[in-house]
Amino acid sequence: MPIRCRAAGSVHEVQSPALLGKPPRRPRERTPDRMALGFYITGKGFTQEKYDTTLGQLEEAGAGAPDGRISHVALETGGEIRVFDIWESQAAFEAFGATLLPILTAAGVELNEPMVARVHNEIKG
């Protein structure tokens, strides 16, 4: 039986994973010694243009897809970019910061202290 989804005034039918012969998704298992962390990062002066430039500079520095980053989302509000990342560990996040922070400083971006929390669950899709 298809699952009916409403989006932007229209209805779409989607087959459930079980009907497509796929097992249902299970939450990612976490162990106490391997707990992912979510980082919500805000600042001043981090415009869309500076964000796009920063991505290019990170690619050039070999840090476009850094080790330990699980997920990255850039959010735009009021002309400013805010970032929500999920990292495997604080150490992985800090290692990336060694490359990122000089780039942002040179661009005139002032970051606030990030909000950091342990990830309880992550559902993709």
N, C-alpha and C positions, 0 to 999 in steps of 0.2 A: 504494500500500500504506500503510495507516495505521501510525502510530508508536504503540506501546503505552507508556503512562506509568503508573508506580505512584505513588500518593500516599495517605498515611494509610490503608493497608490496602485500597485499591480500585484498580482498573485502569481507565484511561481511554484511549480511542483518539482520536488526533489526526491529522488529515491533514497530511502534510508540505507545506511551502510550494510545492514544485515540482508536487505533485499538485493543488493548488488554483489552478494557473495563475499563481502569484506567483514572482518570481525569489527565489533564496535571499538572505538578508541578508548584506551585506558589512560588515566592520568599518569603523568611522568612520575616515576618513583623517586623519592628523595631519601637520602640517608642523613643522619644527623651531622656527619662530618663533611657532607657535600650539599650544602644548602645554598641555592641560588639567591641572589639579591637583586631587588628592583631599585633603580636610581631615577628619581624625577629631578631634572636639572632645569633651572630657570636662570635668567640673567638679564642684563641690560645691554642693548645694542646688538643683540643677536638677530639680525634681520634675515629674511629669506635669502637675500643676495650673499650675505656673509656665510650663511649656512652652506649654500651651494659651493662657494669658494673654498670653504673649510673641507668639504668632502673631497674636492679635487686635490687639495694639499695633502690630505690624509692618504689618498690613493698613491700620490707621488712618493710619500714617505714609507709606503708599504704597510700602512695601517688602515686601509679601507675596510677590511674585514678582520678585525683583531682577534687573536686567540682569546678564548674565554667569554666573548660576547655571544649571548644566546639570541637576543632580539634587540632591535632598535626601531623606535618610532619617533618621528619628528612631528610635533604638533604646532600649528600656527594659530596665534590669537593676537589680535590687535597689532599685526605687523611684526610680531616677535616670535621667534622659534623657541619652543620648549621641548625637551627631549625626555623620553622615557625609555630606559634601557634595562635589560635583564642580563646580568653577568653571573658567571659560574662562581666567582669569588671576589672579595674585596681586593685581593692581590692582583687579579687580572684587570680589574677596573683601574687600579692605581698604576699599573704598568702602561696601560693605554694613555692615562693622563699625562705621562712623561712626554708623549708625542703631541697630544691634543692641546694641552695648556699653553705652550709657547705659541702655537698657531692662533689660538683665540686671543691671547694677550696682544699679539702683533696686530690683530684685526680690530682691537679696541673693544672687545667683548668683556664685560664684567660679569662673572658668574657668582650666583648666590651659593651658599652651602647646599649641596644636594639633599633631598629627602631620601633616606635609605630605609628599606624594609626587607625582611626575609620574604621570599616568594612562598606562599602557601600552596598555590596551584597554578598551573598554566594550561590553558586549553587553546589549541590551534585550530582554526577553521570554524 
